[in-house]
Structures are given as structure tokens and as C-alpha cells.
Amino acid sequence: MANLNIDSVKERTFDAIVIGSGISGGWAAKELTGKGLKTLVLERGRDVKHGVDYPTTNMYPWEFKHRNEMPLSVREENPIVSRCYAFHEDAAHFFVKDKEHPYVQEKPFDWIRGYQVGGKSLLWARQTQRWSDFDFEGPARDGFAVDWPIRYADIAPWYSYVEKFAGISGNKDGIAELPDGEFLPGFPLNTVEKYFSDHVKKTYNNRHVISARCAHLSKPEPIHFEQGRVQCQNRVLCQRGCPFGGYFSSNASTIPWAMKSGNMTLRPFSVVQSIIYDENKGKATGVRVIDTNTKEVIEYYARIIFVNAAALNTNMILLNSTSNRFPNGLGNDSGVLGKYVAFHLYTATVNADVDGFTEFKTEGRNPAGGGYIPRFRNVYKQETNFLRGYAAGLGAYRSSHADSSGVGSNLKASLSSPKMGGWSVGSHMMGETIPKESNYVKLDKDQKDQWGMPLLRISVDYDDNDRKMTDDYLEQVGEMFETAGFKNIRKNITQGKAPGLDIHEMGGARMGHDPKTSILNKWNQVHTCSNVFVTDGACMTSTACQNPSLTYMAFTARSVDYAVSEMKKGNL
Ligand SMILES: Cc1cc2nc3c(=O)[nH]c(=O)nc-3n(C[C@H](O)[C@H](O)[C@H](O)COP(=O)(O)OP(=O)(O)OC[C@H]3O[C@@H](n4cnc5c(N)ncnc54)[C@H](O)[C@@H]3O)c2cc1C
């Protein structure tokens, strides 16, 4: 019997455990296994195998029962996830449904999740920009949150490292506030976007309109072929899962790579309930898992643990990891765990009509989505009545209309030569928000989910800074459109939009110099529990306005490198 027990513990013991298999967890798995560590990857959702488990990927529009719309009954049952622009028949199976995974909204918050192997990497819009020192120095310069314990120079080589493997397309634009990366060729702007880009360059100092940088293989390198991925086909059906591996997802890239190493054990259907802390050893020894099918609670052990369950779920796991040493959650001596949650401000759009350019039309598709306006407000100095700034997406389109009356060859002819309408242009705001103590998550004392995990209570709201920033975006981008000669400018604040729909929630276990005011040190290592690392959005001290996932990838690769070198030195 004793031997059986020893064998069972042995089978459940690994060098490293990774919690979550999304964008950051996939990177942790790849890096740890690549360095020879036997690694257990725990994923609460089902397995999604690249190519095999993308059921809609090659479907034609007419093959969808509801022509890719969501039936009213589904929308009524799922009011939260239905507000996400990508929740349609072709990808609904990759989204968490409201009722199955409840949470408590102390204030309205649309929490959009993907619980499966690959996490939200199957659904993301693949926009990838680096941060710069203007972002890392933000809290110290502008007096909010705490100082980041790192600067751009610390993370720059790791951006390069992950970009080369993931495959990021973009142009070397030479903009200090949006550093260039290791790019595959950028997707070109269309003629109206290019016109606007030239106009902005001529008219404004330090404002730019560039091709959006995105995680697509515009021209794959040998390292991408080695992953079994090939050139992006510009299908723009990415949210269905891409059988070509044309864009970066954990499923197409890091997870199969880690599997190929022979060092990874992947366990789907495994909700991590908490991290086990051993007071005698003064460190974490493993995790408690609830098998989602059998509800059995199983313990797994390892020397180091990477928490990559996505920002708010990571907060939930840490808060639920209580012990005599840490009665308020793992590493939470400071009491800041769960606090200073922040997000991105996707609250406004500006649209307009464009005269002329009728000799041009848009043919083909741009998987990058068009243009990107990097942050231009308050970059070099404080110049407005709000802190920080915003970036904006930009796209120009030409409408067309095919006459579908008639039959036979007449119908075919009119369908193949649609009447072209005019051009229009649109922009959406992507603002930075200021992390505040009053924006927090915590565990509900009474309510539990179907696996016995306490429900997360989310209390996050906009503030005056957000409102002033939104007004400024409308004014500035409106003016840029006006000076470009665009007509019928329509400025819109999305009414009633709760935080969360930007799907960039961050913070709660922020990095910092001081254990009294932060949870993690400069290596993403829990200050007071040195063998636990957090490298997803929970670690973010501030949010900048860039899309965040590339930064999570870089943090993860850097942190694994540190953790393994410390292990080798016998420090972990
Ligand atoms: C529609 C959409 C568009 C987006 N566009 C962009 C974009 O353009 N650019 C960008 O940078 N980001 C974008 N994002 C956000 C991006 O997807 C996330 O930032 C990224 O996936 C976060 O990576 P992660 O590893 O932290 O979390 P995820 O990718 O969500 O992975 C977390 C994993 O952990 C698992 N998990 C959770 N709790 C537990 C538990 N207790 N035990 C075990 N496993 C657990 C989950 O099931 C999941 O698989 C977008 C997201 C969506 C949905």
C-alpha cells in the first residue's frame, strides 16, 4: 500500500506546472519543456487539437444553420458574451456561455472568456505592438499605481525572441513610442488609408498612421514551417481556428511544439482550485485540481509553478490559495491582491464618408484589419486635462451592391459586376486606464460554481479620466478626419458599454519593487513565495494602450528563463 502511494505521488510529480494553456500558458509550456523540464499543463476546458477541432473552419456561409447569426434564444440566454463582436455561429463554441460560468457583477462588467486548450488565442484579433519606455515609465512620471520594476531594455530582447517564433507582420516605422520589432512584411494599407496616413504625416507633428502589426505569417520563415504552419491565406476566418496556422495561436504553435519535446503532459478538464503552500518548506509544493468530469480533487506537485489562467482567473486562484502563512491569498501580505485591476477603454468610434478615389476598389482581404494610430497624447509631456492617452484602429472600405434580381446568366452577370458605392472610413478608440484600488476583484463568501470554486465578484468602473480621454479622442480624430477632407463625420460613444468588452483586463497581482505594495517582483515571481510565477495579464502594473498579449508572451519567456536558471543554481 505504501509503495502504491509513493508510486501515485511520483506519477503526480513534475518539474514544473503551468496553469492554463492560452497565450501565456502556451509560451510557458514551450519554454519550460524546451529547457528540459517535465511539465504538467493544467487546463480547465476541453482539448482543442490544431486542425482537427476547428469544426467550422471550411464552412461556406450557407452551411451555417442561421447564416452565422446567433438565434435570439441564444442571445437572450447569453447577454454577456453576445455583446462580443466575434460571438457568432462560426466561433460560438470557443466562448464561455454565461450560465455555465457565473460571476458576480458588483458593477457591470462583461467578462469574455475562452475555456479550452488554447484559451482565447483561438479568438483574439492578433494585434501585436510592443510597449516602449513611455509606457513603462508612465506610473512613475504621472504618479499613479507603483513604478514598474523593469524598463523597455529589460524586455526588448524577449519581444524579439517571441516575435521571431510567433511571426509578427509589420513595417519598420521608426516611431520611438511604438518600437519596431522582428517583423515579417507588413500588410499594406489600402489607397484611402494610405492617403490618410500621408495627410497625417504632413499635417501633424508626431502623429502616425501605420499598417497594423499583427501575428500573421505574411511570409513564413523556416521556424514557422518547422511548427507546421504556412503562409496566411488572407481568409479572415481566423476566429474559427486556422488549419494553415496562418496566425499565431497556442494550438497551432506553442502547445504542439511543447508536445513534440516529449516533456509535456497536458491535462484538460482540470480546474486548478488552489496552490498548495508548505509552511515548513516556505514555498509552494503543487496545486489542487478538480477534475471537471468526475469532480474528484487531485493534487499535483512540482518545483516551480507558472500561473497563466488569464488575469482575473489567476487572481481567483491566488485569492483561493489560503494557508496559515497566507490567510488572504498566496503572496498577499500587502493586501493588494485583486486590487488595481484595469482594462482598456474601447468606448468610442469616429466614422466618416470619403469623396473620390472611385477609380480604386478593395480587392482581397487584409487580416491585419487596416491601419493603426499609435498614441500621440501626453507622450513626451503632460499636455491635456487627463492622464495618459489612446491609440486608435483605422480602416477604410468601399461598399458594393450586387443586383440579385433576375435569373440564369443575367443573374450571374449582375452578381459578378456589383455596383460600387463610395468609400467610408472608421476609427475605434483604444485608451489606457489608470489602475485604482477601488477597481478590484474578490471571492464571494457564499456562492460557488458547479465545481465548488467561490464565484468571483468584480467591481470595476470607468472614471473621470476615462470620460475626458474619450472626449479628446472624439475631438482629435474627428479633427484629423475633417482636415483630411472626409465628410459626414459621425462621432459615437457606445452607450451603456460596460468595462470588460475590450477583453484586455489586467492587474490584481501587479509587479513592483516593494512587497508592501505589489505581489510580484521584476521577474514575475511572487515576492514572498519564490517558486510561483505569474506571467499573464494579472502581473500588469499599468495597461498602456497597446494590445497586451505580445507583452505577456515576452514576460513569460523572460520569466521562464530566469526561473530555470535559478533552479539550476539550486535557488528554487
Ligand atoms: C475577440 C477577442 C479579440 C482579442 N484581440 C486581441 C488582440 O488583437 N490583441 C491582443 O493582444 N489581445 C487580444 N485579445 C486578448 C487576448 O486573447 C488575451 O490577452 C490573451 O489570450 C491572454 O492570454 P492568457 O494566457 O492570459 O489567457 P487565455 O488565452 O484566456 O488562456 C487562459 C487559459 O487558462 C484556463 N484557465 C482559467 N482558469 C483556470 C483554472 N482555474 N484551472 C485551469 N485552467 C484555467 C482557461 O481555460 C484558458 O484556456 C482578444 C481576445 C478576444 C476574445
The ligand as a Gaussian input file, in Angstrom:
#p B3LYP/6-31G(d) Opt

LIG

0 1
 C      -12.385000      38.520000     -29.551000
 C      -11.053000      38.804000     -28.915000
 C      -10.152000      39.664000     -29.535000
 C       -8.907000      39.923000     -28.948000
 N       -7.988000      40.667000     -29.637000
 C       -6.745000      40.835000     -29.138000
 C       -5.740000      41.486000     -29.913000
 O       -5.960000      41.889000     -31.045000
 N       -4.510000      41.636000     -29.368000
 C       -4.221000      41.205000     -28.113000
 O       -3.095000      41.394000     -27.665000
 N       -5.153000      40.553000     -27.371000
 C       -6.395000      40.354000     -27.861000
 N       -7.338000      39.678000     -27.134000
 C       -6.993000      39.270000     -25.772000
 C       -6.163000      38.009000     -25.754000
 O       -6.901000      36.947000     -26.251000
 C       -5.717000      37.754000     -24.329000
 O       -4.956000      38.872000     -23.887000
 C       -4.843000      36.524000     -24.204000
 O       -5.472000      35.380000     -24.702000
 C       -4.478000      36.342000     -22.746000
 O       -3.653000      35.223000     -22.623000
 P       -3.727000      34.375000     -21.293000
 O       -2.792000      33.260000     -21.416000
 O       -3.575000      35.299000     -20.150000
 O       -5.253000      33.899000     -21.211000
 P       -6.087000      32.915000     -22.152000
 O       -5.581000      32.924000     -23.538000
 O       -7.515000      33.258000     -21.930000
 O       -5.794000      31.480000     -21.503000
 C       -6.104000      31.199000     -20.162000
 C       -6.379000      29.706000     -20.049000
 O       -6.442000      29.337000     -18.679000
 C       -7.514000      28.427000     -18.492000
 N       -7.941000      28.510000     -17.089000
 C       -8.612000      29.512000     -16.487000
 N       -8.818000      29.226000     -15.188000
 C       -8.246000      28.020000     -14.953000
 C       -8.129000      27.189000     -13.813000
 N       -8.628000      27.562000     -12.613000
 N       -7.502000      25.996000     -13.941000
 C       -7.001000      25.592000     -15.131000
 N       -7.094000      26.351000     -16.260000
 C       -7.693000      27.560000     -16.169000
 C       -8.566000      28.905000     -19.481000
 O       -9.486000      27.878000     -19.775000
 C       -7.709000      29.300000     -20.670000
 O       -7.504000      28.239000     -21.564000
 C       -8.584000      39.361000     -27.691000
 C       -9.490000      38.489000     -27.076000
 C      -10.707000      38.187000     -27.682000
 C      -11.640000      37.195000     -27.037000

